Amino acid sequence: MSIIFIKFVLMNFVHSIYNTGLEVLIALTLANITAQILKMFFSSIKHRSPQYKMAVSTGGMPSSHSATIVAMACSVGLIDGFSSTNFALALCVAIIVMYDAAGIRRSASKQAVVLNEMTKALIKHIPTLNVKKLKELLGHSPLEVFAGAIWGIVVSVSAHWILNYLLQG
């Protein structure tokens, strides 16, 4: 195949993505995947050993839920305008998701820690008790949610800028 044909196909592909729902989907997917990779990286530094499980885990720095939903909202704003109804709806959903991550899910994490400690103490007195340990890392600190939101904006703006740059070239 010639270089000209490859460039033609690539430019048509980029043109079909730019300023469409596909751009939104690409931005939010990139934000989610890269946030999960960053989460694994930061957790590995914190624990001084590889933490591969964090690549598919909830909780941790940065919040991939926040990164994903803010990338979606930001992309919608970049495409439809930040005063559009679509952006207003996307922003409302983003706020709800981030509130859930830092509020409700974080509270559930703290409760799981307490329940696990209570269960551990109870098992000492009733050894036949068969109770599965609850997952403790569910939610996020406000800093983790904020970092995820910033990451979502960075990824969304970068994806939009790169697609725009490719179409100009």
GUSEFI-553152 format. One line per 10 residues: their letters; for each residue x, y, z of N, C-alpha, C, CB. Coordinates in pm, whole numbers, plus 50000, padded with zeros to 5 digits. Glycine has a CB too. Example, Ala and Ser with C-alpha at 12.3 -4.5 7.8 and 13.67 -1.06 7.14 Angstrom:
<pts>
as	51319:49431:50780:51230:49550:50780:51320:49670:50780:51131:49553:50905; 51285:49775:50708:51367:49894:50714:51290:50003:50787:51408:49940:50572
</pts>
This chain:
<pts>
msiifikfvl	50083:49882:50000:50000:50000:50000:50087:50124:50000:49905:50000:50121; 50038:50223:49938:50117:50345:49933:50092:50430:50057:50084:50425:49806; 50187:50514:50087:50179:50605:50201:50059:50698:50186:50310:50687:50214; 50031:50741:50065:49921:50833:50041:49787:50768:50077:49920:50878:49894; 49771:50640:50040:49648:50569:50072:49632:50552:50224:49647:50432:50004; 49740:50519:50293:49736:50502:50438:49699:50634:50505:49872:50450:50492; 49761:50744:50457:49729:50875:50512:49583:50911:50487:49821:50982:50452; 49532:50878:50369:49393:50904:50334:49299:50829:50429:49365:50864:50188; 49326:50702:50451:49242:50621:50540:49248:50676:50683:49286:50471:50537; 49368:50708:50730:49386:50761:50865:49312:50893:50881:49535:50780:50896
mnfvhsiynt	49322:50982:50784:49256:51112:50794:49104:51096:50793:49301:51204:50678; 49052:51003:50713:48908:50979:50713:48862:50923:50848:48869:50882:50600; 48944:50837:50905:48913:50782:51037:48912:50892:51143:49015:50673:51075; 49015:50975:51143:49023:51085:51240:48905:51181:51219:49158:51161:51227; 48874:51211:51095:48763:51302:51065:48630:51244:51114:48755:51329:50915; 48614:51111:51106:48488:51050:51151:48476:51048:51303:48478:50907:51097; 48586:51066:51374:48586:51065:51520:48571:51206:51577:48714:51002:51573; 48640:51300:51518:48649:51437:51571:48512:51500:51590:48734:51524:51479; 48490:51556:51709:48366:51627:51744:48240:51539:51734:48350:51746:51654; 48256:51409:51764:48141:51317:51766:48139:51243:51899:48148:51216:51646
glevlialtl	48038:51162:51914:48030:51078:52032:48146:50980:52041:47900:51002:52033; 48204:50944:51928:48320:50855:51929:48439:50921:51999:48359:50814:51786; 48454:51050:51980:48561:51122:52050:48539:51115:52202:48568:51269:52003; 48414:51131:52243:48381:51122:52386:48417:50983:52438:48230:51152:52410; 48378:50879:52365:48406:50742:52408:48556:50714:52414:48338:50643:52314; 48629:50764:52317:48775:50745:52316:48838:50816:52435:48837:50796:52183; 48797:50940:52461:48854:51016:52572:48825:50949:52706:48800:51159:52572; 48701:50907:52727:48670:50846:52857:48736:50710:52874:48519:50831:52873; 48751:50635:52766:48821:50506:52774:48969:50526:52803:48804:50428:52643; 49031:50622:52736:49172:50653:52763:49192:50702:52906:49224:50759:52664
anitaqilkm	49100:50786:52954:49110:50836:53091:49101:50722:53191:49000:50940:53119; 49009:50629:53168:48992:50517:53259:49113:50426:53260:48868:50437:53221; 49159:50387:53144:49274:50294:53135:49400:50358:53193:49299:50253:52988; 49426:50482:53157:49549:50546:53208:49540:50575:53358:49575:50677:53132; 49420:50605:53409:49404:50626:53554:49430:50495:53629:49262:50679:53587; 49384:50383:53574:49409:50254:53637:49559:50222:53637:49330:50141:53564; 49627:50256:53529:49772:50234:53522:49844:50323:53623:49825:50261:53379; 49801:50450:53632:49860:50541:53731:49834:50491:53873:49803:50682:53714; 49714:50439:53897:49678:50385:54028:49772:50271:54066:49532:50337:54029; 49799:50182:53971:49891:50070:53993:50032:50123:54022:49892:49975:53871
ffssikhrsp	50075:50222:53946:50208:50281:53962:50223:50346:54100:50233:50384:53852; 50127:50431:54139:50136:50500:54268:50127:50402:54385:50024:50605:54280; 50044:50302:54372:50031:50201:54478:50160:50120:54491:49912:50108:54450; 50223:50091:54378:50350:50017:54381:50459:50097:54450:50394:49981:54238; 50462:50228:54427:50559:50315:54494:50531:50318:54645:50554:50459:54435; 50403:50332:54680:50364:50339:54821:50401:50211:54896:50214:50366:54832; 50377:50096:54836:50402:49967:54902:50541:49911:54872:50297:49868:54859; 50616:49978:54787:50752:49937:54750:50759:49797:54691:50842:49945:54869; 50652:49759:54624:50648:49632:54551:50538:49644:54446:50622:49510:54647; 50549:49567:54339:50447:49577:54233:50307:49547:54286:50480:49481:54117
qykmavstgg	50211:49629:54249:50072:49614:54292:49983:49597:54168:50026:49737:54379; 50001:49488:54098:49929:49466:53973:49778:49459:53992:49978:49338:53908; 49734:49414:54109:49590:49402:54134:49519:49537:54129:49566:49338:54270; 49593:49645:54151:49533:49778:54148:49489:49818:54007:49631:49881:54202; 49538:49747:53906:49499:49779:53768:49351:49750:53744:49585:49700:53669; 49292:49665:53827:49151:49631:53811:49074:49647:53942:49137:49487:53760; 49125:49731:54031:49065:49747:54163:48998:49882:54178:49171:49730:54271; 48902:49888:54272:48841:50016:54308:48925:50079:54418:48693:49999:54353; 48907:50209:54439:48984:50280:54540:49123:50313:54490:48993:50198:54669; 49192:50399:54562:49330:50434:54527:49341:50564:54450:49391:50323:54447
mpsshsativ	49467:50603:54426:49500:50732:54362:49544:50711:54220:49608:50805:54440; 49488:50779:54124:49371:50866:54127:49243:50785:54107:49383:50974:54019; 49131:50847:54131:49002:50781:54111:48977:50765:53961:48887:50861:54177; 48971:50640:53915:48944:50618:53773:48799:50649:53738:48977:50472:53735; 48708:50633:53836:48569:50671:53811:48560:50822:53783:48479:50632:53932; 48629:50900:53866:48628:51045:53846:48694:51083:53714:48699:51116:53962; 48807:51020:53685:48877:51049:53559:48787:51019:53439:49008:50968:53549; 48719:50906:53444:48633:50864:53333:48516:50958:53314:48583:50722:53357; 48445:50988:53422:48324:51068:53410:48355:51214:53380:48242:51058:53538; 48466:51265:53432:48504:51404:53401:48556:51414:53257:48612:51455:53500
amacsvglid	48626:51312:53210:48668:51312:53068:48546:51314:52978:48757:51187:53037; 48442:51239:53015:48319:51240:52938:48257:51379:52937:48220:51137:52993; 48241:51437:53056:48178:51570:53066:48260:51676:52991:48162:51609:53213; 48391:51671:53007:48477:51770:52941:48470:51755:52789:48623:51754:52990; 48471:51632:52741:48460:51609:52596:48328:51660:52542:48476:51460:52564; 48221:51635:52614:48090:51686:52572:48094:51839:52568:47978:51635:52669; 48156:51901:52668:48169:52046:52669:48251:52099:52553:48230:52091:52799; 48361:52031:52523:48446:52073:52411:48374:52061:52276:48574:51991:52408; 48289:51960:52264:48220:51935:52137:48093:52017:52124:48188:51787:52123; 48007:52013:52227:47876:52078:52218:47873:52218:52278:47774:51994:52287
gfsstnfala	47980:52254:52351:47985:52383:52418:47956:52368:52566:47885:52481:52353; 48023:52450:52645:48009:52440:52790:47880:52504:52842:48128:52504:52857; 47801:52564:52753:47671:52617:52793:47557:52531:52737:47656:52762:52746; 47592:52415:52678:47490:52328:52619:47417:52246:52725:47553:52236:52516; 47299:52201:52688:47221:52113:52774:47295:51981:52796:47082:52088:52714; 47358:51930:52691:47432:51804:52703:47544:51814:52807:47490:51763:52567; 47617:51926:52805:47723:51943:52904:47665:51953:53045:47807:52068:52873; 47554:52026:53060:47491:52039:53192:47453:51902:53247:47366:52131:53183; 47396:51818:53164:47360:51683:53207:47484:51600:53242:47279:51612:53098; 47586:51608:53156:47710:51533:53181:47776:51579:53310:47807:51549:53063
lcvaiivmyd	47773:51709:53336:47832:51763:53458:47757:51714:53582:47833:51917:53454; 47624:51711:53573:47544:51660:53687:47578:51515:53717:47393:51674:53657; 47589:51433:53614:47625:51292:53633:47765:51282:53694:47619:51214:53498; 47857:51365:53646:47995:51364:53699:47996:51398:53848:48084:51463:53621; 47920:51498:53886:47916:51538:54028:47859:51425:54113:47830:51665:54046; 47756:51359:54065:47696:51247:54140:47797:51133:54156:47569:51195:54068; 47868:51098:54049:47967:50990:54056:48080:51025:54152:48025:50960:53916; 48128:51150:54146:48238:51189:54234:48193:51197:54380:48295:51324:54190; 48071:51243:54402:48017:51244:54538:48007:51102:54592:47879:51313:54541; 47959:51013:54509:47948:50872:54548:48084:50813:54583:47882:50791:54437
aagirrsask	48185:50843:54502:48319:50788:54525:48379:50839:54655:48411:50825:54409; 48364:50967:54683:48426:51026:54802:48337:51019:54925:48464:51170:54776; 48210:51002:54906:48118:51002:55019:48070:50863:55055:48000:51089:54989; 47976:50815:54980:47908:50689:55013:48002:50570:55007:47791:50667:54918; 48077:50556:54899:48168:50441:54887:48281:50448:54989:48226:50432:54746; 48327:50568:55021:48432:50582:55122:48379:50541:55260:48486:50728:55126; 48256:50580:55290:48195:50539:55417:48180:50387:55423:48058:50606:55434; 48142:50327:55312:48130:50180:55308:48266:50115:55332:48072:50134:55172; 48373:50176:55283:48508:50124:55306:48543:50126:55454:48612:50205:55227; 48512:50239:55518:48542:50251:55661:48460:50152:55744:48514:50395:55709
qavvlnemtk	48335:50132:55705:48252:50034:55774:48305:49893:55756:48108:50044:55725; 48355:49862:55636:48409:49729:55610:48531:49702:55698:48447:49714:55462; 48615:49802:55721:48731:49787:55810:48685:49750:55951:48816:49917:55812; 48587:49823:56001:48536:49798:56136:48473:49660:56145:48434:49907:56178; 48390:49624:56048:48325:49493:56048:48427:49379:56040:48227:49483:55933; 48532:49397:55961:48636:49294:55951:48708:49276:56085:48737:49330:55842; 48734:49387:56155:48798:49378:56287:48706:49309:56387:48836:49519:56338; 48579:49341:56382:48482:49278:56472:48474:49127:56443:48343:49343:56457; 48474:49092:56316:48466:48951:56277:48590:48876:56323:48451:48938:56124; 48706:48939:56310:48831:48877:56353:48827:48848:56503:48952:48968:56318
alikhiptln	48776:48942:56581:48765:48923:56726:48663:48816:56759:48726:49055:56795; 48555:48811:56684:48450:48712:56709:48498:48571:56677:48326:48745:56627; 48578:48557:56572:48628:48425:56532:48717:48366:56640:48706:48435:56399; 48784:48450:56718:48868:48401:56829:48784:48327:56932:48943:48518:56896; 48659:48371:56951:48570:48311:57050:48483:48200:56989:48481:48418:57112; 48459:48208:56859:48379:48106:56790:48458:48059:56667:48237:48161:56748; 48553:47966:56685:48640:47925:56575:48568:47861:56457:48742:47830:56626; 48450:47809:56477:48378:47744:56367:48304:47844:56279:48279:47642:56423; 48303:47969:56319:48235:48072:56241:48307:48090:56107:48231:48207:56320; 48232:48080:55999:48290:48090:55864:48237:48218:55798:48254:47963:55777
vkklkellgh	48318:48323:55803:48278:48452:55749:48386:48501:55653:48254:48556:55864; 48341:48543:55536:48433:48596:55435:48465:48742:55467:48373:48582:55293; 48592:48779:55453:48636:48917:55479:48576:49010:55373:48792:48925:55478; 48528:49125:55418:48471:49226:55328:48582:49305:55259:48378:49320:55406; 48555:49347:55137:48649:49431:55064:48654:49568:55129:48610:49442:54914; 48774:49614:55162:48790:49739:55236:48822:49860:55148:48898:49724:55337; 48877:49838:55032:48915:49950:54946:48807:49971:54840:49054:49924:54878; 48709:50054:54873:48596:50078:54783:48592:50222:54734:48467:50044:54852; 48610:50315:54826:48593:50456:54794:48725:50531:54782:48509:50522:54898; 48713:50662:54780:48828:50749:54759:48828:50864:54857:48830:50802:54615
splevfagai	48948:50914:54884:48959:51039:54960:48925:51153:54864:49104:51056:55021; 48890:51270:54918:48864:51384:54830:48983:51416:54738:48830:51507:54914; 49105:51397:54787:49222:51423:54703:49229:51326:54585:49351:51411:54787; 49197:51200:54609:49198:51100:54501:49092:51132:54395:49175:50958:54558; 48975:51178:54441:48867:51217:54349:48909:51340:54269:48735:51245:54427; 48968:51438:54336:49014:51560:54269:49122:51527:54166:49068:51661:54371; 49217:51440:54203:49324:51401:54109:49265:51330:53988:49427:51309:54179; 49166:51244:54011:49100:51176:53899:49030:51274:53808:49001:51074:53951; 48964:51374:53867:48894:51476:53787:48993:51555:53702:48815:51571:53878; 49104:51595:53761:49207:51669:53686:49261:51582:53573:49322:51714:53779
wgivvsvsah	49285:51454:53603:49336:51363:53500:49235:51349:53386:49368:51223:53561; 49108:51342:53418:49005:51333:53314:49005:51454:53223:48868:51316:53377; 49023:51573:53281:49030:51696:53201:49152:51693:53111:49033:51820:53292; 49267:51654:53167:49392:51650:53089:49378:51555:52970:49510:51606:53178; 49324:51437:52994:49310:51337:52887:49211:51385:52781:49263:51201:52944; 49098:51440:52824:48996:51485:52730:49046:51600:52643:48872:51529:52806; 49108:51699:52704:49160:51813:52628:49272:51766:52535:49211:51924:52724; 49357:51677:52584:49466:51626:52500:49413:51549:52379:49559:51536:52582; 49315:51463:52401:49257:51386:52290:49195:51480:52187:49151:51286:52341; 49122:51580:52234:49058:51676:52144:49164:51754:52066:48968:51774:52223
wilnyllqg	49268:51796:52135:49375:51873:52070:49449:51787:51967:49474:51927:52175; 49480:51663:52001:49551:51574:51907:49467:51549:51782:49586:51440:51975; 49337:51520:51800:49252:51498:51683:49245:51624:51597:49111:51456:51727; 49233:51740:51660:49230:51866:51587:49361:51888:51512:49204:51984:51682; 49472:51859:51579:49605:51876:51518:49619:51784:51396:49718:51846:51621; 49575:51660:51409:49585:51565:51296:49503:51611:51178:49539:51426:51340; 49388:51672:51204:49304:51719:51094:49363:51844:51026:49163:51750:51145; 49439:51922:51100:49502:52041:51043:49620:52006:50955:49547:52135:51154; 49688:51895:50990:49811:51855:50920:49780:51785:50795:49896:51767:51005
</pts>
